[in-house]
Amino acid sequence: MLELATALRLAWPDVAAALVRRFPAEVVRTLAEYAELRPDTVARILADGEFDVVGYFTGGPRGKHATDLLLRAARLGDPATAADLYRRRNDLDPAVVDAVLANIADQLDDGWYAGDGLVEQMRRALHADPVAAATSPFAALVYTAAADSCAKVPFAVAVDLCVAVADRGTPSDLRALAKEDLGHPGLAAMLLQAADAPSPSAHLADRRPPEEWMDPEAVRAFVQLRVARRLPPVDAPKPPLDWELIRTEHERAPFSDIGLAWLTGWDDCPADLVKAAFREDPSSVTASAARITSDMLDDRVLDRWPRAFAQGLERGLAQGSVTTDLVFAEVRPASRVLASLPDTPSVADALGELFAPLGDDPGRWLTLYARLPRFQGTARELVRDVCAAKPTERWPRPLDAVFPATEPENTRAVFLRLVCAMPDAVAIALAPCLDVRAAQHLLVFHTVSDAVRDAVVAAHGTAALAAYAASYRLTDAEVQWLLDHDEPAVDAMLFAHARLGDDERVRILSGVLRAGGRRRVGDEVLDVLREINLGHYRARVTAGLSGGDPGVAEVIVSRLRLGTEGGRLRLLTAVWEHHGPGAVRPLLDPRRLTARTVKTVSALLDAPDGLDRLRARLAAEDAPDRVVAYLAKKAADPEELLRRGLQEGMPLPWPELAEAARDGRLPAGMIALLVRQPGCPREFGLAAVAAYAGLDEHGTPYEADWRQWLLREGVLTPEEMLRHVTRPSAWLSLVAHDPRVPWEDVTDEPCAEARALTAELLGDDVEAWAVAVRLFADFAGTLPELLATARSAVA
């Protein structure tokens, strides 16, 4: 009951305390729902009257009262409640979990062992932490931990687990444990001897190897790597390990490939274990080793794992265990090294130094491009080989641009990255030698200086500009620079592939130049329009509906069935205004336009005042009553109905729409769609929520997200919701904090306005507050009307 919770927060302290006493069952249900506790648990907590209910609702879900409530629940010692709390342990204060485990009065109570009860949950949670499991208050859990883990852990730790079984259980438990697969020769016999000893736990403890595996954190780390199926997180703890003991365990029960790779993450992992791990799982070792060596990187086994090689190279450079000089001199082949280098300033500087001998000679750089994919030596050997070879004169195997642009791969990607790491003089000298695909890749997928960009465009002309424009990843600055060229081929590629605003799409399809003036829309743009997927991008075609270009209009008529008479007349009027009646006549195809449209416009083409009369017909179609009638139609898909109308230029007469919403002419679905339209005014927002309140009375399903939209977009303020919007139960959750939700994640509350309203209309009258709470769920008026009704009821 959010209304009760909100009332307790708004009321004066003595009134709030009285309301808690007035609504005992409702308070229990509300607290149970918000705190995710069982109602009977909450009832037991509230029975002594010491818990501050009002403080809980005013303090929020992370306040001290919320923790106090959970601590009180934990201290009850109830098995079902304890299981509920332990299940949420990762989201609770650790003190709550500690309280759960500290209040287990009778470990033999069957409730602890119920399906998915506390014992079962702890068994699952602690399966990889036998050290923690051994401290459990439940003998059965300790036994299970020992039975499951003895074979996985070193002998000393296995003895510790057996001691815990002896402390919690009976000699019979030791005899039963001896029958399990313990993984250590002689341990079963030791257990049988201990079962007959006067002090079983002392008997076992005396036989534990001293000074071995004394650190609980080391034991936990060991168990994790023993059972690991994947590499650890980066921040996984790495306590000191005794590597001789690790070797002993590896000999007793070899670690898995992942376990060995995990061990290499320790800074002091011995070289022999690192080599063994790399031999078994090289890709995992490059991802986890604390020290990457050049021997690892030079091992051709990583040819099968290029991503692992790249990750190992990046980690090695970051660690400082390898340097770029070492990699360039010792690791081969050069193509693999150059393709895998991380993109950092220091690497760029090293590449600049490495390839400095090539200078800005295009022939040498083309030779590098030709030799790179097949060269098997190191990067330094590659540079010497290129400098000694006869320069290449042409770009090998030239390719045209692709539309849209696709990222460079293999040798092209490596080569262009090297070029971009060099001084601009290299790229400028190479520009005339690039094929169009390389020019496209350089402009689209690399950040180059204006000088390099201009050199590429000068060398390849409009083809380079169009290739450059064919990408969704262009920045706004790049798009604006390309648009400034006013090139039809460039506009076409931007229209097809770039992130253009609606205003630019309209401008292009209207033939308006950035430099000023108009022209007919180019064939390149029209070709793009003819290929657009109408199922996804119909609005891109209708963007030209009011532009008046005959070519665009012909595409629209041939590809679209315009659904409104206003849209059809708008298209034809615009063409007439810019190109005369002669340009309109070819568009009057009765197979594509309605007979009414064709007849109406044909009759006007030869009239002296034909254009004015056509404009008048269009104005009549855009009249508010026509628009309201269109939007009020029953439609299987009201969203599509609205979208088609707006795409075809239909205006939204907000005052008339607000009136239609209030008097019930607009369907509920259309109202919810209209409030999301840009420019939705306050008057329509108020009319919308009022209309929906009336619909709610008849059981019409609704969603609250559009009401949230009104608040988020500032169409209505929370204060206006409080004062003017009907049926408060439908929107209270939008303006009042829900105790189940972190308060920093929601909008500010209109607390001052709400307190002013309640103080004015309810004051300190407990009876009036109680009536208001009871009326809230079904009240159809505004909040002030609700409060006034409650006050009148007790007057």
Salt bridges, closest charged atoms under 4 A:
GLU33 OE2 - ARG740 NH1 2.64
ASP52 OD2 - HIS65 NE2 3.31
ASP68 OD2 - ARG72 NE 3.11
ASP84 OD2 - ARG38 NE 2.66
ASP84 OD1 - ARG87 NH1 3.06
ASP116 OD2 - ARG87 NH2 3.21
ASP116 OD1 - ARG124 NH2 2.76
GLU120 OE2 - ARG123 NH2 2.97
GLU120 OE2 - ARG124 NH1 3.33
ASP129 OD2 - ARG220 NE 2.82
ASP160 OD1 - ARG208 NE 2.72
ASP196 OD1 - ARG175 NH2 2.86
GLU217 OE2 - ARG220 NH1 3.00
GLU244 OE2 - ARG247 NH1 2.87
GLU249 OE1 - ARG226 NH2 3.18
GLU249 OE1 - ARG252 NH2 2.81
ASP272 OD1 - ARG247 NH2 2.84
ASP298 OD2 - ARG332 NH1 3.66
ASP303 OD2 - ARG300 NE 2.75
ASP303 OD1 - ARG336 NH1 2.71
ASP325 OD1 - ARG380 NH2 3.17
ASP385 OD2 - ARG371 NH1 2.68
GLU407 OE2 - ARG473 NH1 3.91
ASP435 OD2 - ARG412 NH2 2.48
ASP450 OD1 - ARG453 NH1 3.52
ASP454 OD1 - ARG453 NE 3.22
ASP484 OD1 - ARG514 NH2 2.80
ASP486 OD1 - ARG507 NH1 3.92
ASP491 OD2 - ARG519 NH2 3.90
GLU504 OE1 - ARG507 NE 2.73
GLU504 OE2 - ARG514 NH1 2.81
ASP527 OD1 - ARG530 NH1 3.03
ASP549 OD1 - ARG520 NE 3.83
GLU554 OE1 - ARG530 NH2 3.85
GLU565 OE1 - ARG568 NH2 2.99
GLU577 OE2 - ARG615 NE 2.94
ASP589 OD1 - ARG591 NE 3.12
ASP606 OD1 - ARG585 NH2 3.38
ASP609 OD1 - ARG613 NH1 3.60
ASP612 OD1 - ARG615 NH1 3.31
GLU621 OE2 - ARG596 NH2 2.90
GLU621 OE2 - ARG626 NH1 2.79
ASP622 OD2 - ARG570 NH1 2.88
GLU639 OE2 - ARG643 NH1 3.82
GLU640 OE1 - ARG643 NH2 2.30
GLU640 OE2 - ARG644 NE 2.58
GLU648 OE2 - ARG538 NH2 3.14
ASP663 OD2 - ARG665 NE 3.00
ASP696 OD2 - ARG707 NH2 3.43
GLU697 OE2 - ARG727 NH2 3.78
ASP705 OD2 - ARG676 NH2 2.86
GLU720 OE2 - ARG682 NE 2.27
ASP738 OD2 - ARG740 NH2 2.72
GLU744 OE2 - ARG62 NH1 2.45
GLU749 OE1 - ARG9 NH2 2.55
GLU749 OE1 - HIS737 ND1 3.06
GLU753 OE2 - ARG723 NE 2.52
GLU767 OE2 - ARG22 NH2 2.75
